[in-house]
Amino acid sequence: MKLENIKFKAKIKEKNKLFKVTEIATNHIIIDNKGLIVPLLMDEIEELLKFTGFKDIYEEELFEKDLVIYQRYVGAEEIKCIVDKGEYCIFLRELEGDRSFVLNSKERVIEKIGNIYTNPELLEGIEIIEEELR
């Protein structure tokens, strides 16, 4: 299946890096590694992360497991969150509390600051059960 409207990134096992997925098949995927097209078996993939359809204030695409700073409106409290899911709306979970947010409007203030895989240092000092993030 060629991916035209749906976008994914792949977390490869034992690598703290995400790769753009260009094709998904029954038993393998194809990733783009800096212009080099690489086929991988599904058991080499730790997780597929789906594009939510939303972008942050700098037009950065938001994928599942991205870390963001969220404000309900300009000038409001900044809340560090993880992007949980997304399709027609985006679900955010607060990292240092128990609040969750469902956004279906692109008028909210969201700034992408990283991803749990590529920027694990952003999670330091935050008491979250590891399994909750995966």
C-alpha angles and dihedrals in degrees: 000000000000112000109230107141100016118065129199138179122205128220107210116214114264094008125100092213137096124222131200111250114223100176139013123202133172097272105013146029133212120227133192110232104186092315095320111115110221127185115213132186115242092245088063090061120087096188143348114222118204126217109245097212089244131107131201126241089279093050092254111152114246118224130182112281093027116140116230143175108232130196123183088217137350110293095018126124113297111236122193108223143169120231105241105179140335146183114124090004136015126240119210127189120201111239099208100036142022102266124119128193132203114201125190097161125077091213094087121105109248125162121189111226101172146295132278091245103042096035107034090152088074088067095053113124093015114119104223125142105246093226090059090065096051 
